[in-house]
């Protein structure tokens, strides 16, 4: 660094000065180079180090995960290759507002494509790490393959079963992201896509191939109890109930699960605790930033380790997907061979059956001809009077279709269920809380009401019994 550069560095004037003689120039500039040169280098290195520390602090602060209660809403309504979902983006926006009012850090991703949905989950996984409670709500079309359900982004197209591995999001992987928090919940509001029937092996009933982690509960809004034609309506009502629960204070996890499962009609996997989600579960701590060289080195090593682990997990997931696709192809080929074998066997069986039926028909014709010859002989025999069928009555059959009544009950909103509990309580049949949860106490009260009405004691009311109960209050 020469004198001219040093003067510009320290903000001194760069105006030209009178030239000195040879002796003066040598003394002045030699002194400046020897004294100010090392000082400038030291200060310059200090500034570089200062900015480097600031960068490391920024990286460290960025890597600090969020604490408290966090939520991710994936709402897919308008699909490119399927019909629209009945659980709307507007409902997700209402749920977002309710959760924010409860103090949640909420991220809403509306109508996400495949890449956007995966990016949102990847970003949320960092936020969920070390959070007190992580809530993930996925609403839209779902498809199931090998007992495992997949959330379908809006640009998903399913031409074969293995497309779900690359174009859908496994609910097990989504559950693993919620598992990063101290506790969490996964609410799946499922609707049915119009996948062509030619896609073999793909279903719509909810499935979870493995049990979710112990610290979360997974909830499907539907189950095998609900006919496929009623799944969309039941899930839309369940989303309304979830919004209603999220707007109440305190917001209890048990009530949230009950709303998402359509009053217990859906499928619940995992343990439900009595957490009050309206309050912070723990107090956040101010993150400490390491300033020493050793702390910086450890932070870089930790970041590199996590990056390598993420790359290894991605490679392993891709390998598993390729293996699954290869297995599926082998199974389809084996199934085709088995189908051909069965077709040949069925053809042989049909031919043998046809020969037997022809022989039987010829034998029957011979017997009929012999019977006609003897018909004249039996015409003179007295005829016995036939029994009067009008006097014979079959006993009435009264079989309660419990599964149909469960579906009817699932279409009731939380407010309607509260009204029913209130009427039963006013009539002296019910002594439990008015919480819209039809548990054992409510079932006993309904059976007592049915016994008093002379109806079958099923614990599930018919639409006519609902009307009678409301009319008698």
HELIX and SHEET records of a PDB file:
HELIX    1   1 UNK A    3  UNK A    9  1                                   7    
HELIX    2   2 UNK A   22  UNK A   63  1                                  42    
HELIX    3   3 UNK A   89  UNK A  101  1                                  13    
HELIX    4   4 UNK A  114  UNK A  128  1                                  15    
HELIX    5   5 UNK A  163  UNK A  167  1                                   5    
HELIX    6   6 UNK A  171  UNK A  178  1                                   8    
HELIX    7   7 UNK A  228  UNK A  230  5                                   3    
HELIX    8   8 UNK A  231  UNK A  246  1                                  16    
HELIX    9   9 UNK A  253  UNK A  260  1                                   8    
HELIX   10  10 UNK A  293  UNK A  378  1                                  86    
HELIX   11  11 UNK A  389  UNK A  391  5                                   3    
HELIX   12  12 UNK A  402  UNK A  410  1                                   9    
HELIX   13  13 UNK A  414  UNK A  426  1                                  13    
HELIX   14  14 UNK A  440  UNK A  453  1                                  14    
HELIX   15  15 UNK A  463  UNK A  471  1                                   9    
SHEET    1   A 5 UNK A 105  UNK A 110  0                                        
SHEET    2   A 5 UNK A  69  UNK A  75  1                                        
SHEET    3   A 5 UNK A 133  UNK A 145  1                                        
SHEET    4   A 5 UNK A 148  UNK A 152 -1                                        
SHEET    5   A 5 UNK A 168  UNK A 170 -1                                        
SHEET    1   B 6 UNK A 105  UNK A 110  0                                        
SHEET    2   B 6 UNK A  69  UNK A  75  1                                        
SHEET    3   B 6 UNK A 133  UNK A 145  1                                        
SHEET    4   B 6 UNK A 183  UNK A 192  1                                        
SHEET    5   B 6 UNK A 216  UNK A 220  1                                        
SHEET    6   B 6 UNK A 267  UNK A 269 -1                                        
SHEET    1   C 4 UNK A 105  UNK A 110  0                                        
SHEET    2   C 4 UNK A  69  UNK A  75  1                                        
SHEET    3   C 4 UNK A 133  UNK A 145  1                                        
SHEET    4   C 4 UNK A 202  UNK A 203 -1                                        
END                                                                             
